[in-house]
């Protein structure tokens, strides 16, 4: 027996975030899903998603763990670019806009806490634009006047570590003017230089861990600041009896030792019998109550094959980090690719089984549509069943 409870609570806690220049999310969605779940992230910020409007919802559905929401901005004029944010559904977030800019792409979301926190993900294409410094300054002017606490994470494609470059010098001046802190130092690209930045005001960012996942490194941003967050905590109370092979023997023995029952009517006899059975069951297999938190994990990630492939991937990563040899780096990259393929296959099999077992259940099929991230009709979803079985 399951009983769901939703409690609204306000508490002080820290928020765990990560930023990554993904360079095409479409073929890495399952890896990012696993990265979010494994590191128990609250927020994941991505740029260079390379998503198009027509497929962004589908890919982000694959990327987001079950208890996550997402929002994104896709480039419309040409291929490439794109920014996205994924966040746990317990956080109240709202997408905001501060106008359009020609020299960079951005996504803004406001986290409703006290005080409010604004997060902005920025992607500036590598092609030089003389308008960038002016437009970036304009954006900072607007958000600085409206928000006391904000963080900006993004790929600026500027060698900010080289003070001899004009644009880098201008950006540093702008940051100093607005009294902002730039937290990332050292090379953030396989060719050196600091291209990905984390800029903040009014927030205590205690530590930054940089892991190399692509030609840009993945920047994990841990907020060690205590903030008042109003969240909906979901828990499920599970009431169950422990029934095993020994239960039947104990039940028969206990029933034989209980006094015989008698009654003046069939109804009273039935009530007495039910009461007798319940007392025996409560004695040999009492009801136990356990609570499960609202944290969810995709069912298809629990398979033995997926977990085995994940262990291989971690083993390859440890070997490469220990030796720093090109051959081990190549093995690690191949392992990542194989792991992503295995995750995709496991999800396809999981959805295929759901479809097979619920062909006549319209409600279930509609839920599967949401998992797939499609607006297809009932008939169209059931027609894709053979595709999952390939």
N, C-alpha and C positions, 0 to 999 in steps of 0.2 A: 504494500500500500504506500503510495507516494502522496505527499502533501507539500505543495509549493508555497513559499512565503517570500514576499518582497518587502523589505524594510528600507525606509529612507533614513539615512543617518549622515550627520556632519562630523567629520573627524579630521585630525591633522595627520598628514602623511606625506611621503615623498613620491615624486612622479619619475618614472624611468622612461627615457626616450632614446631614440636612435635616428640618425640621419644617414642616408646612403644615396650616392649617385649610382643608380642602378644600370643605366645604359641598356634599356629595353627590359621592361618588366614582363613582357608577354612570355618570354621563354625562361623566366626565373620566378614566376609567381609562387610555385610550391616551395622553393627554397626560402623565399622571404616569409611565407607562412610559417615554416618550421623555425626560422630565425626568431620571429616574434614570439612564438610559443616557448621555445627553448630558453630564451632569455627573459621570459615573463615581462615583456615590454608593455607599457601603457600607451605609448605613442610611437609610430614609425613614420618618418618623413622621407619621401622619395622625390628625386628629380631625374630628368632625362628618362621618363617612363616610356616615351615613344608610343604612347597610346593614341588611338583615334576615338572620337566620340562614339562611333558605332560599336566598338568592342570594349570600351573602357570598363563598363559595369561588369561584364563577364570576367575579365581578367582580374579586376579588383575583388570580385566575389571569391575567386580562387585564392587570391593572396590573403584575404582577411580570415583570421580564425573565427570560429562560430560566435564568439562574444565580442566581435569588433564591428564598428561602423567605418565608413570611409567617405572621402570626398576628393575630387580631383579637378584639375584644369588642364585641358588638352590643347595642344597647338592646332590651329585650324588652317593656317595659310600654307604650310608645307610640312613635310615629315620631320620627325624628331621632336626634341623638347618634351614638355609636359611635366607637371608636378602633381603630387598626390600626398594625402595624409590618411593614415589609418589609426584608429584609437578605440580603446575599450568602450563598450556601450554604457558603462556606469558613469562616464564623464559627460557632462552637458556641454556640448560644443556647437558653435554656430559659425558658418562660413561668412566672411566679410570681404568687402572689396573697397579699395581706395583709388579706383579709377584704372585706366589702361595705360601701359607704358610700352613704347616700341623697342626699347633696348634690353628689356628683360621680361621674363615670365615669373609669376608669383601666385601663391595661394595663401590666404590668410584665414585663420580660424581663432575664435575667441573661446577660451576655457572659462566657464562661469564659476569662478571661485571668488573669494574675498581677500585681496582685490583681484579683479579680472586679469587674466594673462593672455596676451596675444602671441600667437606663433605664426611666423611667416616663413614659407619655403620659397627660395629664389633660385631661378636658373638664368644665368646670363650666358648667351651663346658666345663662343670664342671669337667670332668676328668683331673687330673693333668698331665701337660706336661712340662718337664724340658726345652723344647725348646721355650716356649712362650715368656719369657722375651727377649731372644736373637732375635727372629723373630719380635717381636713388636718394638724393638729398631732399627732393620734394616728398617722396614717400616717407622718409624719416621725420620730416617736419609734421606731417599729418598724424602719424602714429605717436610721436613724442608728445604732442599736445593732448592726445586722447587717452593714452595708456601710460601708467606708471611702471608697469611690469611687462616686458616683452622679450622674446628671443627670436632671432633671425638665423636660420640655417640654410646654406645653399652653396651651389657651385658658382663662384664669381668669375672663374677663368681669368684671374688676374694674379700675377706673381706677387702677392701681397708681402712676401718676405724680402722682395728686392726693392729697397727704397729708392733706387736709381730710376725706376720706371715711373713715368709721369702719372699714369692712372693710379698706380699703387700709392704714390705719394699723396695724390688728391683724396683717395679713399681714407687713408689714415688720418688726414686733416679733418675730413667730414666726421669720422668716428669720434675724434677728440672734441670737435665742436659740440656734438650732442652728448658728450660725456658717456660714451658707450664702451663696453669691454669686448675685445676680440680674443676668444679663448684658445683658438687653435694655433699651434706653433710647430714648426718643423715641416718636412715634406709630406704632402697628402696626395702625391701622384707618383707613379713608378718612374717618372723622369725627374723627380724632385720638385721643389717649390710647393708653396701653400696656396691651393686653389679653392678648397672648400673651407668655408668660414662659419664660425658660430659667434654671433654677436648678441649681447644682451644688455638689459638695463633693469635694475631692481630685482634681480634674481641671483641667488647664491648657487652657482653651478660648481659643485665640489670637485668633480673629477671627470676626465674625458679619456675614454679608452678607444684607441684606433686599431681596428683589425683590417687587414688587407683582404678584400673579397673580390675586387675588380681592379681596373687600372687606377681608379680612385679607391681610397680606403674607406671602410665603413666607420663612421664616427658615432660611437655610443655616448650619449649625453645623459649623465645621471644628475638629476636635481636633488640635492640634499637639503632642500629648504622645506620647512614645515609650513604647509598652507591648509586652510580650511576648505575641504572639498565635500560638497553634498553629493552623495552617490546613492544609487539604488542597489543594495546588496541582495542578491538572489540566493536563496538557500532552499534545499529540498529535504524535508524530513521523510526518511524511509523507515516504515514499520514492517518488520518481517520476522518470521520464525525460522529457526535453523532446523531444517528437515534433512535428515541423512538416512543411511541404510539401517541404522540402529533404531530409528524412531518407531518403525512399525512394530518391532519386537517389544519395545518398552510400552507402546500404546496397548497392545493386546494383553500384556501382563498386567498393566494397571487397571484395565477395564475388567479383567477377570477377578480382581481383588476388591472391587467396589461393590457395595451392597446392591441387590436387585431393586428395581424400581416398580412401583405400582401406582395406579391412578384410577379415578372414577370415570374419566373420559379420555378419548383419543387425544384431544388437544393438550390436556394436562400431562398425559403420558409422553407426548412429543416434547413438550417444554422441559420435562424432567430429564429425558434422554439427552436433549441438546445441552442442558446445563451440566450433566454428567460428563459428556464428551469434552465440553469446553474446559471444565476443571482439570480433566486429565491432560488435555493438550497444553494448557497453561503451565502445568506442573513439569511435563517432560520437554516441552519446546516453547518456553515463554517468548512473548513478543519483545523484540529488541528494537530500539529506536536509534537511528544514526542520522547525522546531518551531513549533507554534501553541499559544498560551496558552489557558487554560480560559475566558477571557472570551468570552461568546457574545452574539450579537445576533439578534433575531427576524428571520427571513427576509423577512417581509412588510414590514419597515421599510426594506429596501434598494431597493425599487422606485423607478424614476425619478419617478413621479408623487408619491410620498410625499416624496422628497427635495426636489422642486421646490416642493411646498406648504410644506415646512418653511422653505425659503429665503424664500418670500413672507411667512411669519409673522414671521421674524426681521427682515425689511426693514420690515414694518409696526410692529414693536416699536421699532426704532431711530428711526423717524420720530416716533412718539409721545413717546419719551423726550427727543428733541431739541426738539420744539415744545411739548409738554404741552397741546396743543389737544384739546378734547373730540371733535372730528370724527376726529382721528387715533387717539384712544383707542377710539372706536367701531369704526373700521376694524381696529384691533389685536384687539379682542374678537371681531369677526366672523371674522378670520383664524384665531384660536385655535379657534373652533367648527368652521370648515371643515377645519382640520388634524385635529382629533379625528375628524370624520366620515370623512375620507380614510384615517386610520389604521384605523378600524373596518372600512371597506370592504375595504382591502388585506388585513386579517386574514381576513375572510370569504372572499375569493377564494382566499387561500392554503390555508385549510382545505378549501374546496370542491374544489380541485385534488387535495389529498391524498386526500380521500374518493373522488373519481372514479378515481384511479389505484390504489387499494388496496381496492376493494370486496370482493375475495375473500381478503383478508389480515386474519384476525382480530386478529393481534398489532398490526399497524399501526393498525387501527381503534381498538383499546384505547388506544394511545398518543395518538390523536387525541382520544379522550374526555378524557384528562388535559389536553391543550392547551385544550379547550373548558371544562374544569372542571365536568364533569357526571358523574352516576352512572348515566347512561342505559345501556341494554343495547346490544349490537352492532346489533340491528335498529333501535333507536331512533336511533342515530347515523347509520346509512345512510339513514334516512328523512328526516333533516333536510337531506340533500344539496341538494334543490331550493331550500330556503330560502336557502342561500348563493349560489345562482345568480341570484337575483332582482336 
